[in-house]
Amino acid sequence: MTRDIPSAFAFVPLSFALALATGCAADSPVVAGDLTTTIDTVDGVIRVTNSGTAPEWQLTHVVSIGPKTLRVGDGGPEEFGQVTSADLGPDNEVFVGDSQNGEVRVFGLDGQHRRTFGRFGEGPGEFAYITSLAWVGDRLLTLDLIGGHVWEFSSDGEVLGHRIATGFWGGEPGVDRFYPVAADEAYSVGMVFDGTGNSRAYIGQNSAGETGDSLYPREQPWDRGIRCEYNNGWSGHFYVVYDPRYIGQPGPNGVMYEVRTDAYRIAVTRGADTLRIIERALSPLPVSDEEWASVTEEFETYVRDRPGADCDPRRPVRPATKPFIDEIFIAADGRLWVEVMRTGGNRWEVFDPEGRLLADVPLVEWKEGSVPAFRTDYQITIRQDSLDLDHVDVWKIEKGGG
């Protein structure tokens, strides 16, 4: 699965991996099967090291919400225009943001439609484009970057409040979205004026309003992937899924989770300070001939679709090994979900808020441009079928192992 990464998330070397070589006082290892977690403290930085095999959890399919037949255009609530976001709310109801229809549609875990609210417009509870939605505390927040609004709703669809969404652009739902990090804490992507210009930022939100916290991702150069010039001045980037890159995402209480994907080492930082390092011992894996053939075929198609393209470098450069990590997500219950690149396909590894490895979980694919939603007992993904029709899948997280 390939998911393009905008320039703000290209990689840079991180300094947090360099200062942990002196003696320390270690807790007793915690062992489940052959899984071992050791917690050390070095110069005030907590280092959590995980090795061995994690217990296996499973994702059990609960329901798919979407068109049940090939007949398109009947207009039923299960026939979506474009699903950008979905989340699980009170009473285990599934809230689905349909940006093409300007609506939030609500379903039960039995797949039955319960109600719909919202419409296109500029008035209270109306949308120009539903970029993202998330349950924060006792209310549903909807992010509309084009309209410049964050609307607050009750579970019944009553408008409870309004906030300004700073930033006016179309947005990519997989990036320009809500980042839930606790039961009553999330971040939205926005623009903050710093006195000299606008800066991209994560803006803290809770059920009472904006928290006043703004976190700034690292400035990243356009140095990842292949840059191609074509059509007398047009330019584009071809990204190779096996290129290492930097990921930075907000976490609870004003921290950032940061990682360079070619090392399984995640830093929890606050400003310039590193608070915690979460490490995982895994063997590096080579990029197979079949995997690399797929990359080169994609690149050849990319160039063929842009006649006269002049690319630098001229072809993808095959790395010696795969990155360890593809994506990271911080769930509202504080757990860290890491999408790990392994032979046979990507998988999840799940960590508790302290950085202890809890489980290995099979990964199900989701629609490009969307992201999964994580709740304590459920995961929600958005899927597109062969007819490009959107479906929302709900999965029960079945915890097993020791």
C-alpha positions, 0 to 999 in steps of 0.5 A: 500500500502506497500513501503519498506524504506531503513535503511537510513530512519529509525526513531529517535526522533526529538528535534524540538517538545519540545521547543514550550510551552511559550507565543507568538504573533499569527496572526489572524486565517484564516478560510475557512469553518471550516478549521482554520490555526493559525500562531504563533512565539515562540523563533524565530520558526514559528509554523503553526497549522491547524485544521478542514476540508480542501476543497476537490480537485479532481484528474481528469484522463486525459490520460493513456499512455501504451499498449492498448491491451494484445498483448505484443512485438509489440514494439510500443512506448506505450509499455514500458520495465520498467518505472522508472520516468515520468515528465511533461515538456514544452507545457504539454508534458509527458517525460517518462524514460524507463530504460529497453530500455535506452530511454526517450519517449515523449507524448502529453496529448492526449497520442500520441507519439511525439519523443524518444531520448537516447539509451544504451551506455557511450557516450553523451546522452546515459544511463546505467540505467535511475534512474530518470528524472525531469524538472529543469528550461529550461532543462530535467535532467536525473539521471544515477547512474550506469553510473555516469551521469546527462545528460541535454537535451532540450525538443527536446532531444538535449544534452545541458550538462553533470554533474557527478553523484556522487555515483555508485550503482543501486539505488531504483527509489523511493528513489535514485532520483531527488527531485524537490523543486522549478521551477529551483531547485532540489536535486539528491541523491549522495555520498560526500567524507567528508575527512574520508569517503563517506556520503550519501547526497542530492546534489543541482542542477539547470539549470546552474549546481550543486548549491554547496548545499549538505544536509545530512539526519540524520544517522539512525540505523537499529532499525525499523521492524523485522530483520531475519537471514537465509541461514547461514548468510543472513539477511533481514528486514520485515517492518510493514507499521504501524511502526512509522519512520523518513522521511527527504526530501530536500526543497527549499533554503537549508532546510530539511523537517523532520517528525516522522510519528506517530505525524502530526508535520513536521519541516522545518530545516536548519542545527541544526536550526528549522525554522518552524513547520507545525502541523495538528490536527487529531484524531489517528486511531487504526489498525483494525483487518483486517489490522493487519491480512494482516500484519501478513499474509505478515510476515508469507509469508516472513518467509515461503519463507526463511526456517529456518529464525530466526527473532527478534522480532519473530512476528510483534508487533501491535501498539496502533494506526496508524501513521498519515503520510506515505510519504511527497513530496515537489512539484516544485511549493513549495506546500507540499503534505502529504500522510495521513493514514486514515480509508478507505485508504490513502489520500493527504493533501496539504499545501502551502509553508508557511504551511497553509492547502489548500486541501484534495485530493483523492489518486491514487495508484502508482507502488511500487518503483516509486513516483508521479510527481507534477506540479501546475495543474497536477499529474503524476503516474506510474501504473503496470497492472495485466500483470506487464506492466507499464502505465503512468497516467496523472491527472488534479488537480481540485481545489474546495471548499472555 
